[in-house]
Structures are given as C-alpha cells and as structure tokens.
Amino acid sequence: MTKVAFIGAGKIGQTIAFNVIMGGYVDEAIIYDIIPELPEKFEHELRHALASRKLKTEVLGTNNIDDVSGSDIVVITAGKPRKPGMSRRDLFVDNAKIMIDLADKIAKKNRGAIYIMVANPVDMMASVFMKYSGEYTISTGDQVETMRMRSYLAKKLKVPVYDINGYVGGEHGEDAVVLWSTVTVKGKPFTEEMGVSKSEVEDYVKKIPGEIIRVMGGTTWGPGTIIEEIVRAIALNENKVMSIAFPHKYEDEVIHVSEPVVVGKTIGPSLEPLLDEKDRWHLMASIKDFYSVYKENLKQLEESISAK
C-alpha cells in the first residue's frame, strides 16, 4: 500500500498529482491546499479521470491540514511561484516561512515519509524543511535540467532521446552544471565533433526555463512529468539513477545539491566517486557556493521573523 500526499494544488501541483495518480501505482492520494474548494473540486476531476482509466486509487481533496497523515511520500509544491524576471533565490524568505509552517504541521503526522521538495528555490527549501522538520527530505534538484540537456542534444544531433545519457548536477537553476564525463551519445562519450558545442548545450539548459516562463507563464508539463518519475522511482523501489538533491553535511548545515544517485525507497549510493576530476570539482564548488548563499539567506530569514 502506497499513500502519497500532495501539498499544494496549483498548476505544477495538479500536473504532478495527475501524472502520479494516473500511473496507477498509488493506493491513496491526498491533495491539500489552502484555497477554499480547490482541492475538493480537483478531487472530483481526478475521480472522473480515474473512472475513465478504471483505476481504484482512493483520492481525498482537503483544506484541512490534519487530513494529511500516514503518508509514505509527501510532495511539496506549496509556495509563491517564480514570476518573469525573478531568480529562484528571490523567493527564499517568503517560501522559507511557508516551509517552516508546514514542517510544524505535517511532519508529526507523517513520520518516516520521504519528503520531495518542488517549491522554489527548490534545493534551499528542501534544506529549510529538513532543518525544521527533522524528516528526510530530497529536492527534485537537477533531474529536470538533466532531461532538458538530453532533449536538446537529441534534437541537435538528430538521434532518439533514449540514445542520449548523462546528468546535470550542482544547485538547481542558473548555477547547474552539465557533468560532461557522464554524457554519452549511442553509448559513446560526447565530443563537440559530433556537431554541437558544450557551451551551446549549457546555455540552453540555463536559459530555456526563463524563456518558457516569459511566454507561457510557468514551466509545467516538463517538470510535472519528470517529477512524477521521481515519485514512481521511490514508490516502486526502482533503484534508478537520477540527478536529485539529497542531504549533504557541510560545515554546520545539512544542504541539498544534486548529483547522480540511485533512487528507490532509500536514496543512494551516489555516483559522485565515478565522475572525472573536473566534474567533481564543479560539484564541490556548487556545494561551497550554495552554503555561502544559504547561510546569508537564513540570516535574512531570521531577521524577518524577528521583526514581526
């Protein structure tokens, strides 16, 4: 029996929940949001879709946070969305306050669950939630960037996307780095002689989210599908290698930075020791940069809380 809770029923929350529930591998699903009637009406929509697919998943949409209990997996999308012109880090203080509140309200009723953070800035929100809840938390990290990189290489090189392998690591967003020692095309290590430069691929991975947000108002379909794959890997114990951000102890904090890691009902081992020296250097640089900004943001958060 697998029970999954979805905290937040906005655009991305609905997309992830729909994909997970239609996958047919979840026995129970809880949809929670603070907007009156929204989760309840979304429940009806899901039940109509389940009837069409002849699936027996039990769904509850609720505005009552106390209904979120006994979950195996908790997916958190609640928070302010990123708007055009904003960086993910701009959202830190506002969304961190939401994470602290959720940590207080849901952790005690869902002990032992794996918490999957989706709200931006996603890696830092995972670190905040884990810090205040004491519960094991991962972030969707760079799995989305990984698929963006693979899709772009496949398009440019005119090969099926399943012939592209490789991962993106570091902090999710503008500071993510392609781990080139992992990238292969039809089983052969990538080289620029194949017809596309590394800088072109890196530029695409960094800039395409902002372009999609500018035109479409948000990134939904890509992340909603890719994040479902993370939920599936955990729920079905697939032990699949993905580039998610999991807890790293660094200095006096537990922080979240992505690297290729085996994902199932437990997370690990990491493939970081198999990377070449240059990629490992990039990951360590990401950890140091993340830590520095995270500590600065935590200070701003504490000042904001104290000012009230």
ChimeraX attribute file (.defattr): number of C-alpha atoms within 10 A of each C-alpha:
attribute: neighborCount
match mode: 1-to-1
recipient: residues
	/A:1	8
	/A:2	15
	/A:3	21
	/A:4	28
	/A:5	27
	/A:6	24
	/A:7	25
	/A:8	23
	/A:9	23
	/A:10	17
	/A:11	15
	/A:12	24
	/A:13	23
	/A:14	20
	/A:15	19
	/A:16	26
	/A:17	27
	/A:18	19
	/A:19	18
	/A:20	22
	/A:21	24
	/A:22	17
	/A:23	15
	/A:24	14
	/A:25	17
	/A:26	22
	/A:27	15
	/A:28	18
	/A:29	24
	/A:30	22
	/A:31	28
	/A:32	26
	/A:33	22
	/A:34	15
	/A:35	13
	/A:36	10
	/A:37	13
	/A:38	18
	/A:39	23
	/A:40	19
	/A:41	13
	/A:42	19
	/A:43	20
	/A:44	14
	/A:45	12
	/A:46	22
	/A:47	20
	/A:48	12
	/A:49	15
	/A:50	19
	/A:51	11
	/A:52	9
	/A:53	12
	/A:54	12
	/A:55	17
	/A:56	15
	/A:57	20
	/A:58	16
	/A:59	23
	/A:60	19
	/A:61	23
	/A:62	23
	/A:63	17
	/A:64	11
	/A:65	16
	/A:66	11
	/A:67	16
	/A:68	24
	/A:69	19
	/A:70	19
	/A:71	22
	/A:72	20
	/A:73	22
	/A:74	26
	/A:75	27
	/A:76	25
	/A:77	24
	/A:78	24
	/A:79	21
	/A:80	13
	/A:81	19
	/A:82	20
	/A:83	15
	/A:84	14
	/A:85	10
	/A:86	11
	/A:87	15
	/A:88	19
	/A:89	18
	/A:90	15
	/A:91	20
	/A:92	23
	/A:93	21
	/A:94	13
	/A:95	22
	/A:96	24
	/A:97	19
	/A:98	16
	/A:99	26
	/A:100	17
	/A:101	14
	/A:102	18
	/A:103	19
	/A:104	13
	/A:105	15
	/A:106	20
	/A:107	22
	/A:108	14
	/A:109	16
	/A:110	19
	/A:111	16
	/A:112	14
	/A:113	21
	/A:114	23
	/A:115	24
	/A:116	26
	/A:117	28
	/A:118	25
	/A:119	30
	/A:120	26
	/A:121	26
	/A:122	29
	/A:123	33
	/A:124	30
	/A:125	32
	/A:126	32
	/A:127	28
	/A:128	25
	/A:129	27
	/A:130	24
	/A:131	18
	/A:132	15
	/A:133	21
	/A:134	13
	/A:135	18
	/A:136	18
	/A:137	25
	/A:138	28
	/A:139	32
	/A:140	26
	/A:141	32
	/A:142	29
	/A:143	27
	/A:144	23
	/A:145	28
	/A:146	25
	/A:147	22
	/A:148	23
	/A:149	24
	/A:150	24
	/A:151	17
	/A:152	19
	/A:153	26
	/A:154	18
	/A:155	11
	/A:156	12
	/A:157	14
	/A:158	9
	/A:159	14
	/A:160	14
	/A:161	17
	/A:162	11
	/A:163	14
	/A:164	23
	/A:165	21
	/A:166	21
	/A:167	28
	/A:168	32
	/A:169	29
	/A:170	31
	/A:171	26
	/A:172	28
	/A:173	24
	/A:174	17
	/A:175	12
	/A:176	23
	/A:177	24
	/A:178	23
	/A:179	22
	/A:180	18
	/A:181	17
	/A:182	18
	/A:183	20
	/A:184	17
	/A:185	21
	/A:186	13
	/A:187	10
	/A:188	11
	/A:189	14
	/A:190	21
	/A:191	14
	/A:192	9
	/A:193	7
	/A:194	10
	/A:195	11
	/A:196	15
	/A:197	12
	/A:198	14
	/A:199	11
	/A:200	11
	/A:201	17
	/A:202	19
	/A:203	12
	/A:204	15
	/A:205	25
	/A:206	19
	/A:207	12
	/A:208	14
	/A:209	16
	/A:210	21
	/A:211	15
	/A:212	14
	/A:213	16
	/A:214	14
	/A:215	10
	/A:216	10
	/A:217	14
	/A:218	18
	/A:219	19
	/A:220	17
	/A:221	12
	/A:222	13
	/A:223	20
	/A:224	22
	/A:225	18
	/A:226	18
	/A:227	25
	/A:228	19
	/A:229	19
	/A:230	22
	/A:231	26
	/A:232	20
	/A:233	20
	/A:234	19
	/A:235	21
	/A:236	13
	/A:237	14
	/A:238	14
	/A:239	17
	/A:240	18
	/A:241	20
	/A:242	26
	/A:243	30
	/A:244	31
	/A:245	31
	/A:246	25
	/A:247	20
	/A:248	14
	/A:249	10
	/A:250	12
	/A:251	9
	/A:252	8
	/A:253	14
	/A:254	16
	/A:255	25
	/A:256	31
	/A:257	29
	/A:258	32
	/A:259	27
	/A:260	27
	/A:261	20
	/A:262	20
	/A:263	24
	/A:264	19
	/A:265	19
	/A:266	12
	/A:267	19
	/A:268	15
	/A:269	13
	/A:270	17
	/A:271	15
	/A:272	15
	/A:273	9
	/A:274	12
	/A:275	17
	/A:276	13
	/A:277	11
	/A:278	11
	/A:279	21
	/A:280	19
	/A:281	12
	/A:282	17
	/A:283	23
	/A:284	13
	/A:285	13
	/A:286	20
	/A:287	20
	/A:288	14
	/A:289	14
	/A:290	20
	/A:291	21
	/A:292	11
	/A:293	13
	/A:294	21
	/A:295	13
	/A:296	11
	/A:297	18
	/A:298	16
	/A:299	13
	/A:300	14
	/A:301	17
	/A:302	12
	/A:303	12
	/A:304	13
	/A:305	11
	/A:306	8
	/A:307	7
	/A:308	5
